[in-house]
Amino acid sequence: MRYDVAVVGAGPVGSVAARHAALQGAKVALFEEHATVGSPVQCAGLLSVRAMDECGISPNDLSVINSVRGAFVHSPEGTCLPIDGGRTRAFVVSRKMFDRKLASLATSEGVDIFLNSKVVAIDNSSGFNRLHVQRSGESEVVEASVVIGADGVRHGVASMVGLPAPSRIMSGIQFEIQMETIRQDFVELFVGTCAPGFFAWVIPLSDGTARLGLATDNMGSSDSLSYLCELKRNFSKTGRAVDGMLDFVVGGIPIGVAASTFSDGVLICGDAAGQVKPTSGGGVYTGAVCAKIAGEVAAKAAFENDTSKSRLGEYEIRWKQSLGKELNMGMKVHDFVGSLSDEQLNELFSSLAEPNVLSLIEKYGDMDHPSILLRKFMNPLNSRHLKGFFIAFLKTLL
């Protein structure tokens, strides 16, 4: 079989890339190593309004379970900072249903999808890509002018062609449990030693259920599990959580963009490229933005019969113009917050709770583009309430 574009990985990023390559008129194959799209789940399932738009999914889609307008952010000492966005800012989705809807949108544009099909090697020594695929236990070779690697945190395509991995991988883990939530339309976030280097979360679902999870820096899944179990025990002691669990998800969260995301005949996007927001760990919005560009560039390069590294470099130029500064800034914010002690975090919370500062957060806070709020903080009229160590850090960013 011969295709213009072959996409490896039928998660949201892969399906978006495949669909947009097909919209350019390309003949596209989409390979998924598992028997079904959307399994196993490796995501908290909280998507911004902008992420839904980028993926072309309506808020009324059957995959949407709940909508969120705000957050209760908890300091290490227990202070709760309520942030009300005033309108829907995010949607809680069933990732299985969401992923399958995106795959369906891709096939509706003519994409050929192959399940139980694992790409085990890529040979592009002859000027085009020969993909060696294990499909339902049988070996076959598929040819493609351009390969798009959207195969997640394991970045298998990238390693096959010698492209670098993301700079860091966090360990994430999540339970779905029966749990009392403060408000159905607010998530909860917890920072400090309960989730070293990042944060923990409670995402309300419905009927008294919620997703309780956390991610940590530089730790394995066993360490993350210990922290999450301790957090769950604390909720159980206060009567908010019920023993047992309804579902369990574990996975890696790559942060820190790979040093290069393109090579001869190959593009990498999404988690495989580290195109994940370091401030939240979310990768659907950023991945979809990059996937659209990847699909378009790959299709056009295939039609031009020029899939060289110099031609495909357009992809990295364009996605960095859209997201590069935001992701770089987000990484600095991630490392700064992760370096703070519980005492410093408590101090920061006290300044963020000032009425003028809190109103700024509610008005300009953006889970996809946190730089908007950071720039507002730098206004002298706003920064006078903030702690000196935070102001010093902001000056290194802007």
C-alpha positions as CSV (number, residue, x, y, z in Angstrom):
1,M,0.0,0.0,0.0
2,R,1.2,3.5,-0.7
3,Y,0.0,6.7,1.0
4,D,0.8,10.4,0.8
5,V,0.8,10.7,4.6
6,A,0.9,8.0,7.3
7,V,0.0,9.1,10.9
8,V,1.1,6.9,13.8
9,G,-1.2,7.1,16.8
10,A,-5.0,7.6,16.8
11,G,-5.3,9.8,19.8
12,P,-6.7,13.3,19.5
13,V,-3.5,14.7,18.0
14,G,-3.1,11.9,15.4
15,S,-6.7,12.0,14.4
16,V,-6.6,15.8,13.9
17,A,-3.3,15.6,11.9
18,A,-4.8,12.8,9.7
19,R,-8.0,14.7,9.1
20,H,-6.3,17.9,8.1
21,A,-3.9,16.1,5.8
22,A,-6.9,14.6,4.1
23,L,-8.7,18.0,3.9
24,Q,-5.7,19.0,1.7
25,G,-6.5,16.2,-0.6
26,A,-3.9,13.7,0.6
27,K,-4.4,9.9,0.8
28,V,-3.9,9.3,4.5
29,A,-3.4,6.2,6.7
30,L,-3.9,6.3,10.4
31,F,-2.3,3.5,12.5
32,E,-3.3,2.6,16.0
33,E,-1.6,-0.2,17.9
34,H,-4.5,-0.9,20.2
35,A,-7.7,-2.8,19.3
36,T,-9.9,0.3,19.9
37,V,-9.4,4.0,19.7
38,G,-9.4,5.8,23.1
39,S,-8.1,2.9,25.2
40,P,-6.1,2.9,27.4
41,V,-7.1,6.3,28.8
42,Q,-4.1,8.4,29.9
43,C,-5.6,11.8,30.5
44,A,-7.5,13.7,33.2
45,G,-10.2,14.6,30.6
46,L,-10.5,18.3,31.4
47,L,-10.3,20.3,28.1
48,S,-10.4,24.0,27.6
49,V,-13.1,25.7,25.5
50,R,-10.3,26.5,23.0
51,A,-9.1,22.9,22.9
52,M,-12.6,21.7,21.9
53,D,-12.8,24.4,19.2
54,E,-9.4,23.4,17.8
55,C,-10.5,19.8,17.6
56,G,-13.9,20.7,16.0
57,I,-15.9,19.1,18.8
58,S,-19.2,20.8,19.9
59,P,-19.9,21.4,23.6
60,N,-23.1,19.4,23.0
61,D,-21.2,16.3,21.9
62,L,-22.0,13.1,23.8
63,S,-18.5,12.9,25.1
64,V,-19.0,16.0,27.3
65,I,-19.9,15.0,30.9
66,N,-19.7,18.4,32.7
67,S,-18.7,22.0,32.3
68,V,-16.4,24.0,34.5
69,R,-16.3,27.8,35.1
70,G,-13.8,28.1,38.0
71,A,-11.4,26.6,40.5
72,F,-10.8,26.4,44.2
73,V,-7.0,26.5,44.6
74,H,-5.7,25.2,48.0
75,S,-2.5,26.3,49.6
76,P,-0.3,23.9,51.6
77,E,-1.7,25.4,54.9
78,G,-5.3,24.9,53.7
79,T,-6.2,28.4,52.5
80,C,-8.7,28.2,49.7
81,L,-8.5,30.7,46.8
82,P,-11.8,30.8,44.9
83,I,-11.3,31.7,41.2
84,D,-14.6,32.3,39.3
85,G,-14.1,32.6,35.5
86,G,-17.7,33.9,35.2
87,R,-18.5,31.6,32.3
88,T,-17.7,28.1,31.1
89,R,-13.9,27.8,30.7
90,A,-13.5,24.0,30.3
91,F,-15.3,20.8,29.7
92,V,-15.0,17.4,31.4
93,V,-15.1,14.7,28.8
94,S,-15.1,11.0,28.4
95,R,-11.8,10.5,26.7
96,K,-12.8,7.2,25.1
97,M,-15.8,8.9,23.5
98,F,-13.9,12.0,22.6
99,D,-11.1,10.2,20.9
100,R,-13.5,8.0,19.0
101,K,-15.4,11.1,17.8
102,L,-12.2,12.6,16.4
103,A,-11.2,9.3,14.7
104,S,-14.7,9.3,13.1
105,L,-14.2,12.8,11.9
106,A,-10.9,11.7,10.3
107,T,-12.5,8.7,8.5
108,S,-15.4,10.9,7.3
109,E,-12.7,12.8,5.3
110,G,-11.4,9.6,3.7
111,V,-8.7,8.6,6.2
112,D,-8.0,4.8,6.3
113,I,-7.7,3.8,9.9
114,F,-5.9,0.5,10.9
115,L,-6.4,-0.9,14.4
116,N,-4.2,-3.5,16.0
117,S,-1.5,-2.1,13.8
118,K,1.8,-1.3,15.5
119,V,4.5,0.4,13.5
120,V,7.8,-1.3,14.6
121,A,10.3,0.2,12.2
122,I,10.7,3.0,9.6
123,D,13.1,2.8,6.7
124,N,13.5,6.0,4.8
125,S,16.9,5.4,3.2
126,S,15.5,5.2,-0.3
127,G,14.0,8.7,-0.2
128,F,10.5,7.6,0.9
129,N,9.2,5.9,4.1
130,R,8.7,2.2,4.4
131,L,6.7,1.5,7.5
132,H,7.1,-2.0,8.9
133,V,3.7,-2.8,10.6
134,Q,2.6,-5.6,12.8
135,R,-1.1,-5.8,12.0
136,S,-3.2,-8.4,13.9
137,G,-0.1,-10.6,14.2
138,E,0.9,-10.3,10.6
139,S,3.8,-8.3,9.2
140,E,3.3,-5.9,6.3
141,V,5.1,-2.9,4.7
142,V,3.3,0.4,4.0
143,E,4.9,3.2,2.0
144,A,4.2,6.9,2.7
145,S,5.8,10.1,1.5
146,V,5.6,11.7,5.0
147,V,5.1,10.1,8.4
148,I,3.6,12.0,11.3
149,G,4.5,10.6,14.7
150,A,1.6,11.3,17.1
151,D,2.3,8.2,19.2
152,G,2.4,9.8,22.6
153,V,4.8,9.9,25.5
154,R,6.7,6.8,24.2
155,H,7.7,8.8,21.0
156,G,8.4,5.6,19.1
157,V,8.5,7.2,15.7
158,A,10.9,9.8,16.9
159,S,13.3,7.2,18.3
160,M,13.1,5.2,15.1
161,V,14.4,8.1,13.0
162,G,16.8,9.6,15.5
163,L,14.7,12.6,16.7
164,P,15.1,13.7,20.3
165,A,12.6,13.1,23.1
166,P,10.9,15.7,25.2
167,S,13.2,17.1,28.0
168,R,11.2,15.7,31.0
169,I,8.4,13.3,31.8
170,M,6.2,13.7,34.8
171,S,4.4,10.8,36.5
172,G,0.6,11.2,36.5
173,I,-2.0,9.1,38.3
174,Q,-5.8,9.4,38.7
175,F,-8.6,7.6,40.5
176,E,-12.3,8.0,39.7
177,I,-14.2,7.7,43.0
178,Q,-17.3,8.6,44.8
179,M,-16.6,12.0,46.3
180,E,-18.3,15.1,47.6
181,T,-17.3,18.2,45.7
182,I,-17.6,21.8,46.8
183,R,-19.3,22.9,43.5
184,Q,-20.2,20.9,40.5
185,D,-18.8,23.5,38.1
186,F,-15.5,24.1,39.9
187,V,-12.4,22.0,39.9
188,E,-10.1,21.9,43.0
189,L,-6.3,22.2,42.8
190,F,-3.8,21.4,45.6
191,V,-0.1,22.5,45.6
192,G,2.9,21.9,47.8
193,T,4.3,18.7,49.4
194,C,1.0,16.8,48.6
195,A,2.2,16.7,45.0
196,P,5.9,17.7,44.8
197,G,6.8,19.8,41.7
198,F,3.3,20.1,40.3
199,F,-0.2,19.8,41.7
200,A,-3.2,17.5,42.6
201,W,-6.7,17.9,41.3
202,V,-10.4,17.1,41.9
203,I,-12.5,17.2,38.7
204,P,-16.3,16.9,39.4
205,L,-18.2,14.5,37.2
206,S,-21.8,13.8,38.1
207,D,-23.9,11.8,40.6
208,G,-21.4,12.3,43.4
209,T,-18.3,11.1,41.4
210,A,-15.1,12.9,40.7
211,R,-11.6,12.3,39.3
212,L,-8.9,12.7,42.0
213,G,-5.4,12.8,40.6
214,L,-2.0,14.3,40.7
215,A,1.2,14.6,38.8
216,T,4.7,14.9,40.2
217,D,8.1,15.9,38.8
218,N,11.1,13.5,38.8
219,M,9.3,10.6,40.4
220,G,8.1,7.2,39.4
221,S,4.5,6.0,39.3
222,S,4.9,4.2,42.6
223,D,5.9,7.5,44.3
224,S,2.9,9.2,42.7
225,L,0.6,6.4,43.8
226,S,1.8,6.9,47.4
227,Y,1.0,10.6,47.3
228,L,-2.4,10.1,45.8
229,C,-3.4,7.4,48.3
230,E,-2.4,9.7,51.1
231,L,-4.5,12.5,49.6
232,K,-7.5,10.1,49.2
233,R,-7.1,9.0,52.9
234,N,-7.2,12.6,54.0
235,F,-10.5,13.2,52.0
236,S,-11.9,10.0,53.5
237,K,-11.1,11.2,57.1
238,T,-13.2,14.3,56.5
239,G,-16.1,12.3,55.0
240,R,-15.6,13.7,51.5
241,A,-14.5,10.5,49.8
242,V,-15.8,6.9,49.8
243,D,-13.4,4.0,50.0
244,G,-12.8,2.1,46.7
245,M,-12.5,3.4,43.2
246,L,-14.5,3.2,40.0
247,D,-11.6,3.7,37.6
248,F,-7.8,4.0,37.6
249,V,-5.5,5.8,35.1
250,V,-1.7,6.1,35.1
251,G,0.6,7.7,32.5
252,G,3.5,9.9,31.8
253,I,3.2,13.6,31.0
254,P,6.0,15.0,28.8
255,I,7.0,18.6,29.3
256,G,9.8,20.6,27.6
257,V,9.6,20.6,23.8
258,A,11.9,18.2,22.0
259,A,15.0,20.0,20.5
260,S,13.8,19.1,17.0
261,T,10.4,18.0,15.7
262,F,11.1,17.2,12.0
263,S,13.5,15.2,9.9
264,D,13.6,13.9,6.3
265,G,10.1,12.6,5.6
266,V,9.0,12.7,9.3
267,L,7.2,15.2,11.6
268,I,6.5,14.7,15.3
269,C,3.6,16.4,17.2
270,G,1.7,16.3,20.4
271,D,3.1,14.4,23.5
272,A,5.7,12.8,21.3
273,A,7.2,16.2,20.7
274,G,6.6,17.6,24.3
275,Q,4.1,20.1,23.0
276,V,2.3,20.0,26.3
277,K,1.5,23.0,28.6
278,P,4.0,22.9,31.4
279,T,1.7,24.9,33.7
280,S,-1.3,22.5,33.5
281,G,0.0,19.3,31.9
282,G,-2.7,19.6,29.2
283,G,-1.7,18.6,25.7
284,V,-4.9,18.5,23.6
285,Y,-5.1,22.2,22.8
286,T,-1.4,22.6,22.0
287,G,-1.3,19.2,20.2
288,A,-4.3,20.0,18.0
289,V,-2.8,23.4,17.0
290,C,0.4,21.6,16.0
291,A,-1.4,18.7,14.4
292,K,-3.3,20.9,12.0
293,I,0.0,22.5,10.9
294,A,1.6,19.1,10.6
295,G,-1.2,17.7,8.4
296,E,-1.2,20.6,6.1
297,V,2.6,20.7,5.7
298,A,2.9,17.0,5.2
299,A,0.2,16.9,2.5
300,K,1.7,19.8,0.6
301,A,5.2,18.4,0.8
302,A,4.0,15.0,-0.5
303,F,2.2,16.7,-3.5
304,E,5.4,18.7,-4.3
305,N,7.5,15.5,-4.1
306,D,9.8,17.3,-1.7
307,T,9.8,15.7,1.7
308,S,13.3,16.7,2.6
309,K,14.2,18.0,6.0
310,S,14.5,21.6,4.6
311,R,11.0,21.4,3.2
312,L,9.4,20.0,6.3
313,G,11.1,22.6,8.5
314,E,8.2,24.8,7.7
315,Y,6.2,22.8,10.3
316,E,8.5,23.7,13.2
317,I,8.7,27.4,12.2
318,R,4.9,27.7,12.1
319,W,4.1,25.9,15.3
320,K,6.7,27.8,17.2
321,Q,5.3,31.0,15.9
322,S,2.0,30.0,17.4
323,L,3.0,28.4,20.6
324,G,6.8,28.5,21.1
325,K,7.0,31.5,23.4
326,E,4.0,30.3,25.5
327,L,5.5,26.9,26.0
328,N,9.0,28.2,26.9
329,M,7.5,30.7,29.4
330,G,5.3,27.9,30.8
331,M,8.3,25.8,31.4
332,K,10.0,28.6,33.4
333,V,6.8,29.1,35.5
334,H,6.6,25.3,36.1
335,D,10.1,25.2,37.4
336,F,9.7,28.4,39.5
337,V,6.5,27.2,41.2
338,G,8.0,23.7,41.7
339,S,11.0,25.3,43.5
340,L,9.0,27.1,46.1
341,S,8.7,25.8,49.6
342,D,5.3,25.3,51.3
343,E,6.1,28.5,53.3
344,Q,6.7,30.5,50.1
345,L,3.6,29.1,48.5
346,N,1.5,30.2,51.5
347,E,3.0,33.7,51.2
348,L,2.2,33.8,47.5
349,F,-1.4,32.7,48.2
350,S,-1.8,35.5,50.6
351,S,-0.9,38.1,48.0
352,L,-3.0,36.5,45.3
353,A,-6.0,36.6,47.6
354,E,-5.9,40.4,47.6
355,P,-9.2,41.6,46.0
356,N,-7.5,43.6,43.1
357,V,-5.2,40.7,42.3
358,L,-8.0,38.1,42.5
359,S,-10.1,40.1,40.1
360,L,-7.2,40.2,37.6
361,I,-6.9,36.4,37.8
362,E,-10.6,35.9,37.3
363,K,-10.7,38.3,34.3
364,Y,-7.4,37.4,32.5
365,G,-6.6,33.9,33.7
366,D,-6.3,31.6,30.7
367,M,-5.4,27.9,31.0
368,D,-4.0,27.9,27.5
369,H,-2.2,31.2,27.5
370,P,-1.0,32.0,31.1
371,S,1.3,34.7,29.7
372,I,-1.7,37.0,29.4
373,L,-2.2,37.1,33.1
374,L,1.5,37.3,33.9
375,R,1.8,40.5,31.8
376,K,-1.1,42.0,33.7
377,F,0.7,41.3,36.9
378,M,3.7,43.3,35.7
379,N,1.7,46.5,35.7
380,P,3.0,48.6,38.7
381,L,-0.6,49.2,39.8
382,N,-1.2,45.5,40.1
383,S,2.2,44.2,41.2
384,R,2.4,46.3,44.4
385,H,0.4,43.5,46.2
386,L,2.6,40.7,45.1
387,K,5.5,39.1,47.0
388,G,9.0,40.3,46.1
389,F,10.3,36.9,45.0
390,F,7.4,36.6,42.6
391,I,8.0,40.0,41.1
392,A,11.7,39.2,40.6
393,F,10.7,36.0,38.8
394,L,8.2,37.8,36.5
395,K,10.9,40.3,35.5
396,T,13.0,37.4,34.2
397,L,10.1,36.4,31.9
398,L,8.8,39.6,30.4
